[in-house]
Amino acid sequence: MPEKRDTIPERYRNEAAELARRYTDILSERQQLEDAMEGRIIYTEEMAIADLLGSGQQEGERVQTSNISNIPEKIAILLADGYVEKQINRMRKEALRRIDDYMDLCLKVNAVEVAMGERMTEREALVFRQIFIEHKSQSHVTGESGRKLDKKSVHRSKITALQKVADELYFQDYIRGEITA
């Protein structure tokens, strides 16, 4: 694997910047998929009623008696017919179909965690965490002592931290054989 940072293609720096920008959303999406795949789906009758009132009948759901025009009655029939359980099963199956998406999210999260834990200095990890996870502006980043850091130092640490995430993304692709030296 090349040692110089300039040899890492620009796309890894761009991917690192986008990953950092979306990091908390990626963590949330990964958790939602994981919960759905493992059957930890919270979907209540109240949620089903709200969904049914908001959008009419859900995909694949049909009321057997077409002469019912009363919406509450249609909803009651769907609920009695196991609508909530069917929706939970549908959500779980959808999550399982997205296993590749889940794995991709895990790789991205792993790249950030490894970069923060093994590649970044304490200061770089602190700056990364405050800017990209806690969503602080650069002018509000504080050091270990709680005092604000100067803007140049924060900017330098941010750029270096992003480079280290890019390095880790590149390294992961290299290890998986997606790049050759």
Secondary structure, 3 states (H helix, E strand, C coil): CCCCHHHCCHHHHHHHHHHHHCHHHHHHHHHHHHHHHCCCCCCCHHHHHHHHHHHCCCCCCCCCCCCCCCHHHHHHHHHHCCHHHHHHHHHHHHHHHCHHHHHHHHHHHHHHHHHHHHHCCHHHHHHHHHHHHCCCCHHHCECCCCCECCHHHHHHHHHHHHHHHHHHHHHHHHHCCCCCC
